[in-house]
Amino acid sequence: MKIGIRKAGRATILDLEGALKLGDAEEAFRNQVQQLIDAGSLHVAVNLAGVTELDSSGIGALVRAFTTLKRAGGKATYFAANKRVMMLLKMVRLDSILDLAEDEATALTRI
């Protein structure tokens, strides 16, 4: 998994590319979010457009990032998930818990 980082106003955008699954990818995502929190970047938008696969560990990493940022006084929003990823998130009923936006512009208005 590749993780691109860019800034948009006060938000940090993480562009994910590849499979978010158990192992290195999930660990890299978790570590990246923790580094952002440690650096004081508490408003994070995660671009899911490039996520090709998602397993339970990947879903757990998304939830963990959401709750960790919230606990730190920040906010996480996820956007541009493909149909398959969105279907998985709905299946496990996370569409009502995680802040999911259709596109980057909408996501940034929520941060």
C-alpha positions, 0 to 999 in steps of 0.5 A: 500500500502506498500512502500519499500525504498532502495538505488542504487548509487545516486538513491533512489528506491521506491518499491510499493506494492498494489493499488495506489488509492485515500486515504491512499495509494496515500497520503503515496506515496506523503508524501514519495516523499516529505520526500525524497526531503526534505532529499535531495534525488532528484533522485528517481526510482519508481518500479511499478511491485507490483502495482495491481491497479491504479486510477486517484488519483494514476496517479495524484500522479505519475505525481505530484512526477515527476514534483515536483522532476523535479522542485527541480532539480532532476529526477523521473523514473518509471519502471517494470509496469505491462501490466494493469498499462502500458495500463492505462498510455498509455490511458491517454497519460502519456507514452510520458511524464513520464520517463517509463523504462522496468526494474530497470537497464534501469531506473537507467541508466536514473537517 
